[in-house]
Amino acid sequence: MAKQEKTYDSKDIVILEGLDAVRMRPGMYIGTTGLKGLHHILWEIVDNSIDEISNGFGNKITVTLYEDGSAEVQDDGRGIPVDIHPQMGVSGVEVVFTQLHAGGKFGDNNYNYSGGLHGVGASVTNALSRWLDVTVCRDGKKYEMRFESIEKKGKISSGVPVKHLKMIGDTDEFGTKVRFLPDDRVFEDCTFSAEIISKRLRELAFLNKGIEIVFVDMTKTRNGNPFKQVYKYSGGLRDFVIYLNTNKNIENVEPVYIEGKSDLVEVSCAFQYTDSYTENVFSYVNNIPTSEGGTHETGLKSAITRAFNDMGRRFNIIKDKEQNLLGEDYREGMTLVLAIKMRNVQFEGQTKTKLGNPEIKNEVENIVYNQLVTYFEDNSNKNTLELALKKGKAAAKVREAARKAKEITRQKNSIESYNLVGKLSSCTGKTAENNELFIVEGDSAGGSAKQARDRYFQAILPLRGKPLNAEKKRLAQVLANEEIRTIISALGTGIGEDFDITSLKYHKVIILSDADQDGAHIRAILITFFFRYMKELVTNGHLYIGLPPLYKVQKKEKVEYVYSDAELPGVLEKFGKGYSLQRYKGLGEMNPEQLWQTTMNPKERSLLRVTVDDAANADLMITTLMGDNIEARKLYISEHANFNKEDSFTAN
Ligand code: TSJ
């Protein structure tokens, strides 16, 4: 924390201005005031407890949602310091909640690893809450403090101490408890999502081996008891990989697990082979997902490639005259998770989720390489090496064959010149940034969409059959599918190693399918394809889901479209008696004008952007929906009955 030499008199003013600035521009501190921002203020608090336990103090965190809309985080660490802070003249607790960036750094022995991208500290949570209560148990005593954001004469003062820190009794417990109510004057919707929270808590439990994380949702009861879930993984990333491969066919029973550290970095990683044809790599820095990868991931990949090639030669599985295999050969079918902890993180990339620190590549590479060599020198692990080499060789063979086949087809019938006549109705405008491609299920809806569109910037591609499920096929087979070829050709980007996002002709690619099971399946197939073979289309935020209405309610001239079952009762109530209700079973039932009005007109429509914030969960969902395990798929679909809006990897 920066040294501050304010006089006592000016202190209060400075503090209040600080927190009020957060309320004035919440976006600067938490990104958005939507669902993501709402959860961000919870993660700010959770991160503090994770740090405390990672530093060796305590082992359990409980997160609770209450019926009044508040959330609570409790840990069994040392408790926030309660003594008067020398420079500030107020208790440590007050400093933490009223000073921006005062995120738990009391001296140099306490690492603050989490916090990441917008690591702004607990004061931001306080600033954006109606009220916030803190309880600290420390050295035999229990303390309490309360903050509120109060409106006076039309002006809100944010996060003001209303009960100063007070010792309220004796205790033999240790720890910190923070409960807060997000401010509905700040957030569009103050309802926490149990799904978002439980997913992130599970991920944190995987990433922080051995920590017990309990999630209690008092707003949901089962047989009169609140919903409760305990996440605790003594295997850490080993357990994470097993979890990610839940619905896949695994090929080495025990994941390979590696841990090590240097002065600069702590590394852990785990991988396991499946019979899938794609690689799945997930990486984290200080518990933050790095979906764009970066230097740590590069180092890991070269360590694996080098170790496999070197050990393959040492055990004569790669013969002297044979060539080394490529990294991509070894990674086919591999689920790989990497997590590192380090200081002075530099994030870069489109979405600031790429690790930039150049020194980290070699650090990670050396640690992993040495450990892998040791691992494979052990005779009992030789099976895994043999499996890796066998799979790598098979993948290399296919790669070679595909390369040769491509050279031939390039000359004859390249994807780029694939015949689109009669399918794509392109738009006239030439600015890719403004252009939109609607991929529409079915010819009849496609026809309506063609009539309805604004032909200057909206292009329509109707899909006739079902596109091929890319999850179970290699690229070459995927490319044999006509629907897929049409899409690739329309986008202009090429595919696989030729993929070039800068040639994308439409910066919005919008999937428009019926709001039924079949439509959901087609949508899932398309998302899977883009996710597997055009990942940048997704990571750069170009992929969207169009949301057609489910109902039309009409009374005389008054018409309203309803987009979800949840909204329907409210709308009907508003109409009173004598309305007519139409349920749309498919896009085809709407005339062009209605389709334009409800689904295509940028001024009226709502789109869901497909994001991969949560790449690990997205992958699990895709393997659940598209993989071999039919029971798992049925269960998923029945639990997400209306997965129009509930896709775990879509958000606004
Ligand atoms: F940030 C916060 F206030 F919101 C918050 C902090 C919320 C929650 C739920 C827990 C915590 C927190 C802070 N848990 N544990 C700690 N630990 C400290 O702040 C702490 C304790 C002792 C010492 C020391 O040097 O003795 C240093 C620190 C940073």
Boltz pocket constraint, residues with backbone or C-beta under 6 A from the ligand:
constraints:
  - pocket:
      binder: B
      contacts: [[A, 44], [A, 45], [A, 46], [A, 48], [A, 49], [A, 52], [A, 73], [A, 74], [A, 75], [A, 77], [A, 78], [A, 79], [A, 80], [A, 81], [A, 96], [A, 97], [A, 104], [A, 105], [A, 106], [A, 107], [A, 110], [A, 122], [A, 176], [A, 177], [A, 178]]
      max_distance: 6.0
